[in-house]
Amino acid sequence: MTTGVPLAPRLAPRQVFLSRVARSALLASVMLVTTLAAGTLGYHAIESFDWLDAFHQSAMLLAGMGPVKNPESATGKLFDSFYALFCAVVLLGASGILFTPLIHRLLHRFHLEDAKPDK
């Protein structure tokens, strides 16, 4: 049975917030590791880079630093181009996912005063 008086809004408990942060960090990490692995395999298979060079090339593109070695084949150049574009999208997406719980909590904190019921 309710009394008709709205409850004052509250922030989610710290444990719930930390759980959301951990879940977001895990998802962002999985996205980045999967993209890095795909790039490493692609450079190794298409351009015959050794594993370390393929990993280095993939990591530099994923981090936004740019390519280290220039691909020789047309297929390698196409892969390099599309992988670089894909890395940009993944990096933006992973950043958004990672910071979403923090921004969400911050916005809720700012709006607690606005949402308090009038007496």
Jmol script that loads the backbone (N, CA, C; Angstrom):
load data "model"
ATOM      1  N   MET A   1       0.841  -1.173   0.000  1.00  0.00           N
ATOM      2  CA  MET A   1       0.000   0.000   0.000  1.00  0.00           C
ATOM      3  C   MET A   1       0.888   1.238   0.000  1.00  0.00           C
ATOM      4  N   THR A   2       0.622   2.154  -0.893  1.00  0.00           N
ATOM      5  CA  THR A   2       1.416   3.372  -0.973  1.00  0.00           C
ATOM      6  C   THR A   2       0.676   4.522  -0.304  1.00  0.00           C
ATOM      7  N   THR A   3       1.438   5.483   0.144  1.00  0.00           N
ATOM      8  CA  THR A   3       0.850   6.637   0.832  1.00  0.00           C
ATOM      9  C   THR A   3       0.592   7.787  -0.118  1.00  0.00           C
ATOM     10  N   GLY A   4       1.015   7.657  -1.360  1.00  0.00           N
ATOM     11  CA  GLY A   4       0.815   8.726  -2.320  1.00  0.00           C
ATOM     12  C   GLY A   4       1.931   9.756  -2.316  1.00  0.00           C
ATOM     13  N   VAL A   5       2.889   9.613  -1.391  1.00  0.00           N
ATOM     14  CA  VAL A   5       4.022  10.535  -1.328  1.00  0.00           C
ATOM     15  C   VAL A   5       5.153   9.933  -2.149  1.00  0.00           C
ATOM     16  N   PRO A   6       5.620  10.633  -3.171  1.00  0.00           N
ATOM     17  CA  PRO A   6       6.710  10.069  -3.977  1.00  0.00           C
ATOM     18  C   PRO A   6       8.002   9.994  -3.162  1.00  0.00           C
ATOM     19  N   LEU A   7       8.761   8.937  -3.417  1.00  0.00           N
ATOM     20  CA  LEU A   7      10.039   8.763  -2.737  1.00  0.00           C
ATOM     21  C   LEU A   7      11.085   9.680  -3.360  1.00  0.00           C
ATOM     22  N   ALA A   8      12.006  10.146  -2.539  1.00  0.00           N
ATOM     23  CA  ALA A   8      13.106  10.978  -3.042  1.00  0.00           C
ATOM     24  C   ALA A   8      14.051  10.102  -3.853  1.00  0.00           C
ATOM     25  N   PRO A   9      14.474  10.557  -5.014  1.00  0.00           N
ATOM     26  CA  PRO A   9      15.391   9.757  -5.830  1.00  0.00           C
ATOM     27  C   PRO A   9      16.754   9.651  -5.149  1.00  0.00           C
ATOM     28  N   ARG A  10      17.408   8.512  -5.403  1.00  0.00           N
ATOM     29  CA  ARG A  10      18.734   8.286  -4.841  1.00  0.00           C
ATOM     30  C   ARG A  10      19.654   7.749  -5.936  1.00  0.00           C
ATOM     31  N   LEU A  11      20.928   7.882  -5.692  1.00  0.00           N
ATOM     32  CA  LEU A  11      21.898   7.246  -6.576  1.00  0.00           C
ATOM     33  C   LEU A  11      21.908   5.754  -6.300  1.00  0.00           C
ATOM     34  N   ALA A  12      22.269   4.981  -7.292  1.00  0.00           N
ATOM     35  CA  ALA A  12      22.419   3.542  -7.083  1.00  0.00           C
ATOM     36  C   ALA A  12      23.524   3.308  -6.057  1.00  0.00           C
ATOM     37  N   PRO A  13      23.408   2.267  -5.261  1.00  0.00           N
ATOM     38  CA  PRO A  13      24.463   1.973  -4.276  1.00  0.00           C
ATOM     39  C   PRO A  13      25.818   1.774  -4.961  1.00  0.00           C
ATOM     40  N   ARG A  14      26.864   2.018  -4.214  1.00  0.00           N
ATOM     41  CA  ARG A  14      28.231   1.926  -4.745  1.00  0.00           C
ATOM     42  C   ARG A  14      28.506   0.563  -5.374  1.00  0.00           C
ATOM     43  N   GLN A  15      28.026  -0.501  -4.760  1.00  0.00           N
ATOM     44  CA  GLN A  15      28.278  -1.847  -5.281  1.00  0.00           C
ATOM     45  C   GLN A  15      27.626  -2.040  -6.656  1.00  0.00           C
ATOM     46  N   VAL A  16      26.436  -1.508  -6.836  1.00  0.00           N
ATOM     47  CA  VAL A  16      25.753  -1.591  -8.133  1.00  0.00           C
ATOM     48  C   VAL A  16      26.533  -0.786  -9.175  1.00  0.00           C
ATOM     49  N   PHE A  17      26.976   0.405  -8.782  1.00  0.00           N
ATOM     50  CA  PHE A  17      27.754   1.246  -9.690  1.00  0.00           C
ATOM     51  C   PHE A  17      29.052   0.546 -10.105  1.00  0.00           C
ATOM     52  N   LEU A  18      29.773  -0.014  -9.138  1.00  0.00           N
ATOM     53  CA  LEU A  18      31.029  -0.698  -9.456  1.00  0.00           C
ATOM     54  C   LEU A  18      30.795  -1.928 -10.327  1.00  0.00           C
ATOM     55  N   SER A  19      29.667  -2.590 -10.132  1.00  0.00           N
ATOM     56  CA  SER A  19      29.319  -3.729 -10.979  1.00  0.00           C
ATOM     57  C   SER A  19      29.101  -3.271 -12.421  1.00  0.00           C
ATOM     58  N   ARG A  20      28.447  -2.133 -12.582  1.00  0.00           N
ATOM     59  CA  ARG A  20      28.224  -1.592 -13.926  1.00  0.00           C
ATOM     60  C   ARG A  20      29.540  -1.185 -14.580  1.00  0.00           C
ATOM     61  N   VAL A  21      30.435  -0.593 -13.809  1.00  0.00           N
ATOM     62  CA  VAL A  21      31.746  -0.200 -14.337  1.00  0.00           C
ATOM     63  C   VAL A  21      32.527  -1.436 -14.770  1.00  0.00           C
ATOM     64  N   ALA A  22      32.508  -2.479 -13.937  1.00  0.00           N
ATOM     65  CA  ALA A  22      33.241  -3.702 -14.261  1.00  0.00           C
ATOM     66  C   ALA A  22      32.673  -4.364 -15.519  1.00  0.00           C
ATOM     67  N   ARG A  23      31.353  -4.396 -15.630  1.00  0.00           N
ATOM     68  CA  ARG A  23      30.721  -5.002 -16.804  1.00  0.00           C
ATOM     69  C   ARG A  23      31.071  -4.212 -18.071  1.00  0.00           C
ATOM     70  N   SER A  24      31.071  -2.891 -17.980  1.00  0.00           N
ATOM     71  CA  SER A  24      31.426  -2.059 -19.133  1.00  0.00           C
ATOM     72  C   SER A  24      32.889  -2.234 -19.511  1.00  0.00           C
ATOM     73  N   ALA A  25      33.758  -2.293 -18.510  1.00  0.00           N
ATOM     74  CA  ALA A  25      35.188  -2.485 -18.769  1.00  0.00           C
ATOM     75  C   ALA A  25      35.444  -3.837 -19.423  1.00  0.00           C
ATOM     76  N   LEU A  26      34.723  -4.860 -18.977  1.00  0.00           N
ATOM     77  CA  LEU A  26      34.883  -6.185 -19.571  1.00  0.00           C
ATOM     78  C   LEU A  26      34.443  -6.189 -21.031  1.00  0.00           C
ATOM     79  N   LEU A  27      33.297  -5.581 -21.309  1.00  0.00           N
ATOM     80  CA  LEU A  27      32.803  -5.533 -22.685  1.00  0.00           C
ATOM     81  C   LEU A  27      33.753  -4.739 -23.587  1.00  0.00           C
ATOM     82  N   ALA A  28      34.236  -3.599 -23.110  1.00  0.00           N
ATOM     83  CA  ALA A  28      35.175  -2.794 -23.899  1.00  0.00           C
ATOM     84  C   ALA A  28      36.475  -3.568 -24.142  1.00  0.00           C
ATOM     85  N   SER A  29      36.953  -4.269 -23.124  1.00  0.00           N
ATOM     86  CA  SER A  29      38.180  -5.060 -23.270  1.00  0.00           C
ATOM     87  C   SER A  29      38.014  -6.184 -24.271  1.00  0.00           C
ATOM     88  N   VAL A  30      36.870  -6.855 -24.231  1.00  0.00           N
ATOM     89  CA  VAL A  30      36.608  -7.939 -25.187  1.00  0.00           C
ATOM     90  C   VAL A  30      36.578  -7.382 -26.612  1.00  0.00           C
ATOM     91  N   MET A  31      35.957  -6.232 -26.797  1.00  0.00           N
ATOM     92  CA  MET A  31      35.924  -5.610 -28.122  1.00  0.00           C
ATOM     93  C   MET A  31      37.339  -5.302 -28.620  1.00  0.00           C
ATOM     94  N   LEU A  32      38.156  -4.718 -27.760  1.00  0.00           N
ATOM     95  CA  LEU A  32      39.512  -4.335 -28.161  1.00  0.00           C
ATOM     96  C   LEU A  32      40.393  -5.549 -28.425  1.00  0.00           C
ATOM     97  N   VAL A  33      40.325  -6.553 -27.554  1.00  0.00           N
ATOM     98  CA  VAL A  33      41.158  -7.744 -27.728  1.00  0.00           C
ATOM     99  C   VAL A  33      40.742  -8.511 -28.991  1.00  0.00           C
ATOM    100  N   THR A  34      39.445  -8.596 -29.240  1.00  0.00           N
ATOM    101  CA  THR A  34      38.964  -9.280 -30.441  1.00  0.00           C
ATOM    102  C   THR A  34      39.434  -8.555 -31.706  1.00  0.00           C
ATOM    103  N   THR A  35      39.342  -7.243 -31.702  1.00  0.00           N
ATOM    104  CA  THR A  35      39.791  -6.462 -32.856  1.00  0.00           C
ATOM    105  C   THR A  35      41.300  -6.593 -33.053  1.00  0.00           C
ATOM    106  N   LEU A  36      42.043  -6.574 -31.967  1.00  0.00           N
ATOM    107  CA  LEU A  36      43.499  -6.729 -32.043  1.00  0.00           C
ATOM    108  C   LEU A  36      43.869  -8.111 -32.575  1.00  0.00           C
ATOM    109  N   ALA A  37      43.167  -9.135 -32.119  1.00  0.00           N
ATOM    110  CA  ALA A  37      43.440 -10.498 -32.592  1.00  0.00           C
ATOM    111  C   ALA A  37      43.103 -10.636 -34.077  1.00  0.00           C
ATOM    112  N   ALA A  38      41.984 -10.052 -34.496  1.00  0.00           N
ATOM    113  CA  ALA A  38      41.610 -10.130 -35.913  1.00  0.00           C
ATOM    114  C   ALA A  38      42.645  -9.424 -36.791  1.00  0.00           C
ATOM    115  N   GLY A  39      43.107  -8.274 -36.350  1.00  0.00           N
ATOM    116  CA  GLY A  39      44.123  -7.557 -37.115  1.00  0.00           C
ATOM    117  C   GLY A  39      45.432  -8.316 -37.182  1.00  0.00           C
ATOM    118  N   THR A  40      45.831  -8.889 -36.068  1.00  0.00           N
ATOM    119  CA  THR A  40      47.073  -9.660 -36.032  1.00  0.00           C
ATOM    120  C   THR A  40      46.995 -10.850 -36.983  1.00  0.00           C
ATOM    121  N   LEU A  41      45.885 -11.571 -36.917  1.00  0.00           N
ATOM    122  CA  LEU A  41      45.713 -12.709 -37.830  1.00  0.00           C
ATOM    123  C   LEU A  41      45.658 -12.258 -39.281  1.00  0.00           C
ATOM    124  N   GLY A  42      44.979 -11.142 -39.544  1.00  0.00           N
ATOM    125  CA  GLY A  42      44.872 -10.634 -40.913  1.00  0.00           C
ATOM    126  C   GLY A  42      46.217 -10.243 -41.492  1.00  0.00           C
ATOM    127  N   TYR A  43      46.989  -9.509 -40.737  1.00  0.00           N
ATOM    128  CA  TYR A  43      48.304  -9.100 -41.243  1.00  0.00           C
ATOM    129  C   TYR A  43      49.234 -10.303 -41.412  1.00  0.00           C
ATOM    130  N   HIS A  44      49.126 -11.255 -40.508  1.00  0.00           N
ATOM    131  CA  HIS A  44      49.969 -12.447 -40.618  1.00  0.00           C
ATOM    132  C   HIS A  44      49.587 -13.266 -41.853  1.00  0.00           C
ATOM    133  N   ALA A  45      48.290 -13.422 -42.083  1.00  0.00           N
ATOM    134  CA  ALA A  45      47.832 -14.255 -43.201  1.00  0.00           C
ATOM    135  C   ALA A  45      47.936 -13.545 -44.548  1.00  0.00           C
ATOM    136  N   ILE A  46      47.588 -12.273 -44.589  1.00  0.00           N
ATOM    137  CA  ILE A  46      47.515 -11.573 -45.878  1.00  0.00           C
ATOM    138  C   ILE A  46      48.870 -11.021 -46.311  1.00  0.00           C
ATOM    139  N   GLU A  47      49.578 -10.395 -45.392  1.00  0.00           N
ATOM    140  CA  GLU A  47      50.848  -9.748 -45.739  1.00  0.00           C
ATOM    141  C   GLU A  47      52.071 -10.552 -45.311  1.00  0.00           C
ATOM    142  N   SER A  48      51.852 -11.695 -44.698  1.00  0.00           N
ATOM    143  CA  SER A  48      52.943 -12.560 -44.215  1.00  0.00           C
ATOM    144  C   SER A  48      53.875 -11.850 -43.241  1.00  0.00           C
ATOM    145  N   PHE A  49      53.333 -10.919 -42.458  1.00  0.00           N
ATOM    146  CA  PHE A  49      54.125 -10.312 -41.387  1.00  0.00           C
ATOM    147  C   PHE A  49      54.371 -11.395 -40.342  1.00  0.00           C
ATOM    148  N   ASP A  50      55.539 -11.362 -39.693  1.00  0.00           N
ATOM    149  CA  ASP A  50      55.707 -12.298 -38.585  1.00  0.00           C
ATOM    150  C   ASP A  50      54.757 -11.878 -37.455  1.00  0.00           C
ATOM    151  N   TRP A  51      54.557 -12.753 -36.482  1.00  0.00           N
ATOM    152  CA  TRP A  51      53.527 -12.523 -35.474  1.00  0.00           C
ATOM    153  C   TRP A  51      53.738 -11.223 -34.700  1.00  0.00           C
ATOM    154  N   LEU A  52      54.964 -10.927 -34.350  1.00  0.00           N
ATOM    155  CA  LEU A  52      55.246  -9.713 -33.582  1.00  0.00           C
ATOM    156  C   LEU A  52      54.969  -8.459 -34.418  1.00  0.00           C
ATOM    157  N   ASP A  53      55.400  -8.469 -35.670  1.00  0.00           N
ATOM    158  CA  ASP A  53      55.130  -7.321 -36.539  1.00  0.00           C
ATOM    159  C   ASP A  53      53.637  -7.157 -36.814  1.00  0.00           C
ATOM    160  N   ALA A  54      52.935  -8.280 -36.983  1.00  0.00           N
ATOM    161  CA  ALA A  54      51.488  -8.224 -37.213  1.00  0.00           C
ATOM    162  C   ALA A  54      50.776  -7.655 -35.980  1.00  0.00           C
ATOM    163  N   PHE A  55      51.189  -8.091 -34.804  1.00  0.00           N
ATOM    164  CA  PHE A  55      50.605  -7.568 -33.572  1.00  0.00           C
ATOM    165  C   PHE A  55      50.916  -6.078 -33.416  1.00  0.00           C
ATOM    166  N   HIS A  56      52.157  -5.702 -33.705  1.00  0.00           N
ATOM    167  CA  HIS A  56      52.579  -4.304 -33.580  1.00  0.00           C
ATOM    168  C   HIS A  56      51.788  -3.409 -34.536  1.00  0.00           C
ATOM    169  N   GLN A  57      51.650  -3.849 -35.778  1.00  0.00           N
ATOM    170  CA  GLN A  57      50.882  -3.081 -36.764  1.00  0.00           C
ATOM    171  C   GLN A  57      49.430  -2.924 -36.307  1.00  0.00           C
ATOM    172  N   SER A  58      48.835  -4.007 -35.842  1.00  0.00           N
ATOM    173  CA  SER A  58      47.440  -3.982 -35.384  1.00  0.00           C
ATOM    174  C   SER A  58      47.274  -3.067 -34.177  1.00  0.00           C
ATOM    175  N   ALA A  59      48.187  -3.161 -33.239  1.00  0.00           N
ATOM    176  CA  ALA A  59      48.092  -2.341 -32.024  1.00  0.00           C
ATOM    177  C   ALA A  59      48.249  -0.859 -32.348  1.00  0.00           C
ATOM    178  N   MET A  60      49.150  -0.528 -33.233  1.00  0.00           N
ATOM    179  CA  MET A  60      49.357   0.875 -33.588  1.00  0.00           C
ATOM    180  C   MET A  60      48.136   1.457 -34.308  1.00  0.00           C
ATOM    181  N   LEU A  61      47.525   0.683 -35.178  1.00  0.00           N
ATOM    182  CA  LEU A  61      46.322   1.164 -35.850  1.00  0.00           C
ATOM    183  C   LEU A  61      45.155   1.279 -34.872  1.00  0.00           C
ATOM    184  N   LEU A  62      45.033   0.315 -33.987  1.00  0.00           N
ATOM    185  CA  LEU A  62      43.944   0.344 -33.002  1.00  0.00           C
ATOM    186  C   LEU A  62      44.100   1.507 -32.038  1.00  0.00           C
ATOM    187  N   ALA A  63      45.320   1.862 -31.725  1.00  0.00           N
ATOM    188  CA  ALA A  63      45.577   2.981 -30.810  1.00  0.00           C
ATOM    189  C   ALA A  63      45.491   4.340 -31.516  1.00  0.00           C
ATOM    190  N   GLY A  64      45.362   4.321 -32.832  1.00  0.00           N
ATOM    191  CA  GLY A  64      45.255   5.568 -33.572  1.00  0.00           C
ATOM    192  C   GLY A  64      46.597   6.181 -33.931  1.00  0.00           C
ATOM    193  N   MET A  65      47.662   5.434 -33.773  1.00  0.00           N
ATOM    194  CA  MET A  65      49.005   5.953 -34.059  1.00  0.00           C
ATOM    195  C   MET A  65      49.351   5.870 -35.541  1.00  0.00           C
ATOM    196  N   GLY A  66      48.688   4.995 -36.262  1.00  0.00           N
ATOM    197  CA  GLY A  66      48.969   4.850 -37.685  1.00  0.00           C
ATOM    198  C   GLY A  66      49.798   3.622 -37.975  1.00  0.00           C
ATOM    199  N   PRO A  67      49.933   3.282 -39.251  1.00  0.00           N
ATOM    200  CA  PRO A  67      50.659   2.063 -39.629  1.00  0.00           C
ATOM    201  C   PRO A  67      52.161   2.198 -39.414  1.00  0.00           C
ATOM    202  N   VAL A  68      52.789   1.053 -39.176  1.00  0.00           N
ATOM    203  CA  VAL A  68      54.234   0.996 -38.999  1.00  0.00           C
ATOM    204  C   VAL A  68      54.895   0.543 -40.297  1.00  0.00           C
ATOM    205  N   LYS A  69      54.352  -0.506 -40.896  1.00  0.00           N
ATOM    206  CA  LYS A  69      54.861  -1.035 -42.165  1.00  0.00           C
ATOM    207  C   LYS A  69      53.801  -0.823 -43.234  1.00  0.00           C
ATOM    208  N   ASN A  70      54.244  -0.555 -44.424  1.00  0.00           N
ATOM    209  CA  ASN A  70      53.306  -0.411 -45.534  1.00  0.00           C
ATOM    210  C   ASN A  70      53.092  -1.763 -46.194  1.00  0.00           C
ATOM    211  N   PRO A  71      51.827  -2.131 -46.403  1.00  0.00           N
ATOM    212  CA  PRO A  71      51.547  -3.404 -47.083  1.00  0.00           C
ATOM    213  C   PRO A  71      52.036  -3.363 -48.530  1.00  0.00           C
ATOM    214  N   GLU A  72      52.406  -4.511 -49.036  1.00  0.00           N
ATOM    215  CA  GLU A  72      52.943  -4.606 -50.405  1.00  0.00           C
ATOM    216  C   GLU A  72      51.865  -4.963 -51.423  1.00  0.00           C
ATOM    217  N   SER A  73      50.975  -5.878 -51.073  1.00  0.00           N
ATOM    218  CA  SER A  73      49.981  -6.366 -52.036  1.00  0.00           C
ATOM    219  C   SER A  73      48.736  -5.485 -52.033  1.00  0.00           C
ATOM    220  N   ALA A  74      47.973  -5.589 -53.107  1.00  0.00           N
ATOM    221  CA  ALA A  74      46.710  -4.850 -53.194  1.00  0.00           C
ATOM    222  C   ALA A  74      45.733  -5.336 -52.123  1.00  0.00           C
ATOM    223  N   THR A  75      45.704  -6.642 -51.893  1.00  0.00           N
ATOM    224  CA  THR A  75      44.832  -7.203 -50.847  1.00  0.00           C
ATOM    225  C   THR A  75      45.246  -6.683 -49.479  1.00  0.00           C
ATOM    226  N   GLY A  76      46.541  -6.617 -49.253  1.00  0.00           N
ATOM    227  CA  GLY A  76      47.045  -6.102 -47.983  1.00  0.00           C
ATOM    228  C   GLY A  76      46.702  -4.635 -47.782  1.00  0.00           C
ATOM    229  N   LYS A  77      46.770  -3.865 -48.857  1.00  0.00           N
ATOM    230  CA  LYS A  77      46.423  -2.445 -48.767  1.00  0.00           C
ATOM    231  C   LYS A  77      44.938  -2.259 -48.471  1.00  0.00           C
ATOM    232  N   LEU A  78      44.106  -3.084 -49.103  1.00  0.00           N
ATOM    233  CA  LEU A  78      42.673  -3.022 -48.812  1.00  0.00           C
ATOM    234  C   LEU A  78      42.390  -3.426 -47.374  1.00  0.00           C
ATOM    235  N   PHE A  79      43.022  -4.508 -46.923  1.00  0.00           N
ATOM    236  CA  PHE A  79      42.836  -4.936 -45.537  1.00  0.00           C
ATOM    237  C   PHE A  79      43.299  -3.846 -44.583  1.00  0.00           C
ATOM    238  N   ASP A  80      44.442  -3.253 -44.859  1.00  0.00           N
ATOM    239  CA  ASP A  80      44.992  -2.190 -44.019  1.00  0.00           C
ATOM    240  C   ASP A  80      44.024  -1.005 -43.931  1.00  0.00           C
ATOM    241  N   SER A  81      43.444  -0.637 -45.054  1.00  0.00           N
ATOM    242  CA  SER A  81      42.506   0.493 -45.090  1.00  0.00           C
ATOM    243  C   SER A  81      41.242   0.198 -44.293  1.00  0.00           C
ATOM    244  N   PHE A  82      40.628  -0.950 -44.561  1.00  0.00           N
ATOM    245  CA  PHE A  82      39.382  -1.283 -43.872  1.00  0.00           C
ATOM    246  C   PHE A  82      39.613  -1.569 -42.386  1.00  0.00           C
ATOM    247  N   TYR A  83      40.752  -2.170 -42.061  1.00  0.00           N
ATOM    248  CA  TYR A  83      41.060  -2.424 -40.655  1.00  0.00           C
ATOM    249  C   TYR A  83      41.263  -1.099 -39.911  1.00  0.00           C
ATOM    250  N   ALA A  84      41.909  -0.139 -40.526  1.00  0.00           N
ATOM    251  CA  ALA A  84      42.105   1.166 -39.884  1.00  0.00           C
ATOM    252  C   ALA A  84      40.764   1.855 -39.631  1.00  0.00           C
ATOM    253  N   LEU A  85      39.865   1.820 -40.619  1.00  0.00           N
ATOM    254  CA  LEU A  85      38.533   2.413 -40.427  1.00  0.00           C
ATOM    255  C   LEU A  85      37.752   1.678 -39.346  1.00  0.00           C
ATOM    256  N   PHE A  86      37.829   0.359 -39.355  1.00  0.00           N
ATOM    257  CA  PHE A  86      37.140  -0.440 -38.349  1.00  0.00           C
ATOM    258  C   PHE A  86      37.698  -0.155 -36.944  1.00  0.00           C
ATOM    259  N   CYS A  87      39.007   0.007 -36.853  1.00  0.00           N
ATOM    260  CA  CYS A  87      39.637   0.310 -35.560  1.00  0.00           C
ATOM    261  C   CYS A  87      39.131   1.634 -34.991  1.00  0.00           C
ATOM    262  N   ALA A  88      38.935   2.607 -35.846  1.00  0.00           N
ATOM    263  CA  ALA A  88      38.434   3.899 -35.382  1.00  0.00           C
ATOM    264  C   ALA A  88      37.041   3.747 -34.788  1.00  0.00           C
ATOM    265  N   VAL A  89      36.188   2.986 -35.451  1.00  0.00           N
ATOM    266  CA  VAL A  89      34.828   2.767 -34.958  1.00  0.00           C
ATOM    267  C   VAL A  89      34.851   1.984 -33.643  1.00  0.00           C
ATOM    268  N   VAL A  90      35.678   0.948 -33.581  1.00  0.00           N
ATOM    269  CA  VAL A  90      35.765   0.133 -32.362  1.00  0.00           C
ATOM    270  C   VAL A  90      36.306   0.960 -31.203  1.00  0.00           C
ATOM    271  N   LEU A  91      37.310   1.777 -31.450  1.00  0.00           N
ATOM    272  CA  LEU A  91      37.880   2.599 -30.385  1.00  0.00           C
ATOM    273  C   LEU A  91      36.858   3.593 -29.848  1.00  0.00           C
ATOM    274  N   LEU A  92      36.113   4.223 -30.723  1.00  0.00           N
ATOM    275  CA  LEU A  92      35.056   5.144 -30.275  1.00  0.00           C
ATOM    276  C   LEU A  92      33.963   4.397 -29.515  1.00  0.00           C
ATOM    277  N   GLY A  93      33.559   3.256 -30.031  1.00  0.00           N
ATOM    278  CA  GLY A  93      32.530   2.465 -29.363  1.00  0.00           C
ATOM    279  C   GLY A  93      32.976   1.963 -27.997  1.00  0.00           C
ATOM    280  N   ALA A  94      34.190   1.451 -27.921  1.00  0.00           N
ATOM    281  CA  ALA A  94      34.709   0.946 -26.645  1.00  0.00           C
ATOM    282  C   ALA A  94      34.859   2.074 -25.626  1.00  0.00           C
ATOM    283  N   SER A  95      35.268   3.244 -26.090  1.00  0.00           N
ATOM    284  CA  SER A  95      35.372   4.391 -25.180  1.00  0.00           C
ATOM    285  C   SER A  95      34.000   4.781 -24.652  1.00  0.00           C
ATOM    286  N   GLY A  96      33.016   4.799 -25.520  1.00  0.00           N
ATOM    287  CA  GLY A  96      31.657   5.117 -25.098  1.00  0.00           C
ATOM    288  C   GLY A  96      31.134   4.119 -24.089  1.00  0.00           C
ATOM    289  N   ILE A  97      31.345   2.833 -24.355  1.00  0.00           N
ATOM    290  CA  ILE A  97      30.891   1.795 -23.433  1.00  0.00           C
ATOM    291  C   ILE A  97      31.608   1.908 -22.094  1.00  0.00           C
ATOM    292  N   LEU A  98      32.901   2.191 -22.128  1.00  0.00           N
ATOM    293  CA  LEU A  98      33.686   2.281 -20.901  1.00  0.00           C
ATOM    294  C   LEU A  98      33.246   3.452 -20.024  1.00  0.00           C
ATOM    295  N   PHE A  99      32.952   4.587 -20.631  1.00  0.00           N
ATOM    296  CA  PHE A  99      32.624   5.776 -19.851  1.00  0.00           C
ATOM    297  C   PHE A  99      31.127   5.944 -19.564  1.00  0.00           C
ATOM    298  N   THR A 100      30.288   5.120 -20.159  1.00  0.00           N
ATOM    299  CA  THR A 100      28.844   5.257 -19.961  1.00  0.00           C
ATOM    300  C   THR A 100      28.420   5.209 -18.493  1.00  0.00           C
ATOM    301  N   PRO A 101      28.861   4.237 -17.686  1.00  0.00           N
ATOM    302  CA  PRO A 101      28.399   4.226 -16.287  1.00  0.00           C
ATOM    303  C   PRO A 101      28.869   5.453 -15.499  1.00  0.00           C
ATOM    304  N   LEU A 102      30.047   5.949 -15.808  1.00  0.00           N
ATOM    305  CA  LEU A 102      30.561   7.123 -15.096  1.00  0.00           C
ATOM    306  C   LEU A 102      29.749   8.370 -15.435  1.00  0.00           C
ATOM    307  N   ILE A 103      29.492   8.571 -16.706  1.00  0.00           N
ATOM    308  CA  ILE A 103      28.714   9.736 -17.138  1.00  0.00           C
ATOM    309  C   ILE A 103      27.272   9.625 -16.642  1.00  0.00           C
ATOM    310  N   HIS A 104      26.727   8.408 -16.687  1.00  0.00           N
ATOM    311  CA  HIS A 104      25.371   8.177 -16.212  1.00  0.00           C
ATOM    312  C   HIS A 104      25.237   8.551 -14.731  1.00  0.00           C
ATOM    313  N   ARG A 105      26.192   8.123 -13.935  1.00  0.00           N
ATOM    314  CA  ARG A 105      26.153   8.442 -12.498  1.00  0.00           C
ATOM    315  C   ARG A 105      26.324   9.944 -12.274  1.00  0.00           C
ATOM    316  N   LEU A 106      27.225  10.549 -13.015  1.00  0.00           N
ATOM    317  CA  LEU A 106      27.459  11.986 -12.878  1.00  0.00           C
ATOM    318  C   LEU A 106      26.195  12.779 -13.223  1.00  0.00           C
ATOM    319  N   LEU A 107      25.534  12.415 -14.300  1.00  0.00           N
ATOM    320  CA  LEU A 107      24.302  13.108 -14.682  1.00  0.00           C
ATOM    321  C   LEU A 107      23.198  12.902 -13.644  1.00  0.00           C
ATOM    322  N   HIS A 108      23.113  11.696 -13.099  1.00  0.00           N
ATOM    323  CA  HIS A 108      22.126  11.460 -12.041  1.00  0.00           C
ATOM    324  C   HIS A 108      22.426  12.310 -10.809  1.00  0.00           C
ATOM    325  N   ARG A 109      23.696  12.423 -10.468  1.00  0.00           N
ATOM    326  CA  ARG A 109      24.070  13.219  -9.296  1.00  0.00           C
ATOM    327  C   ARG A 109      23.683  14.686  -9.485  1.00  0.00           C
ATOM    328  N   PHE A 110      23.895  15.201 -10.686  1.00  0.00           N
ATOM    329  CA  PHE A 110      23.537  16.597 -10.952  1.00  0.00           C
ATOM    330  C   PHE A 110      22.026  16.826 -10.918  1.00  0.00           C
ATOM    331  N   HIS A 111      21.267  15.804 -11.259  1.00  0.00           N
ATOM    332  CA  HIS A 111      19.823  15.981 -11.367  1.00  0.00           C
ATOM    333  C   HIS A 111      19.061  15.527 -10.128  1.00  0.00           C
ATOM    334  N   LEU A 112      19.738  15.113  -9.092  1.00  0.00           N
ATOM    335  CA  LEU A 112      19.045  14.718  -7.871  1.00  0.00           C
ATOM    336  C   LEU A 112      18.268  15.873  -7.271  1.00  0.00           C
ATOM    337  N   GLU A 113      18.865  17.053  -7.286  1.00  0.00           N
ATOM    338  CA  GLU A 113      18.194  18.227  -6.733  1.00  0.00           C
ATOM    339  C   GLU A 113      16.933  18.560  -7.513  1.00  0.00           C
ATOM    340  N   ASP A 114      16.986  18.433  -8.828  1.00  0.00           N
ATOM    341  CA  ASP A 114      15.826  18.738  -9.668  1.00  0.00           C
ATOM    342  C   ASP A 114      14.688  17.752  -9.457  1.00  0.00           C
ATOM    343  N   ALA A 115      15.026  16.508  -9.122  1.00  0.00           N
ATOM    344  CA  ALA A 115      14.039  15.454  -9.044  1.00  0.00           C
ATOM    345  C   ALA A 115      13.424  15.288  -7.656  1.00  0.00           C
ATOM    346  N   LYS A 116      13.864  16.039  -6.663  1.00  0.00           N
ATOM    347  CA  LYS A 116      13.301  15.892  -5.322  1.00  0.00           C
ATOM    348  C   LYS A 116      11.848  16.345  -5.332  1.00  0.00           C
ATOM    349  N   PRO A 117      10.984  15.596  -4.677  1.00  0.00           N
ATOM    350  CA  PRO A 117       9.565  15.989  -4.665  1.00  0.00           C
ATOM    351  C   PRO A 117       9.343  17.237  -3.850  1.00  0.00           C
ATOM    352  N   ASP A 118       8.387  18.032  -4.287  1.00  0.00           N
ATOM    353  CA  ASP A 118       8.018  19.254  -3.553  1.00  0.00           C
ATOM    354  C   ASP A 118       7.225  18.874  -2.316  1.00  0.00           C
ATOM    355  N   LYS A 119       7.419  19.623  -1.266  1.00  0.00           N
ATOM    356  CA  LYS A 119       6.695  19.320  -0.014  1.00  0.00           C
ATOM    357  C   LYS A 119       5.423  20.088   0.066  1.00  0.00           C
TER     358      LYS A 119
END
end "model"
wireframe off; spacefill off
backbone 0.3
color backbone group
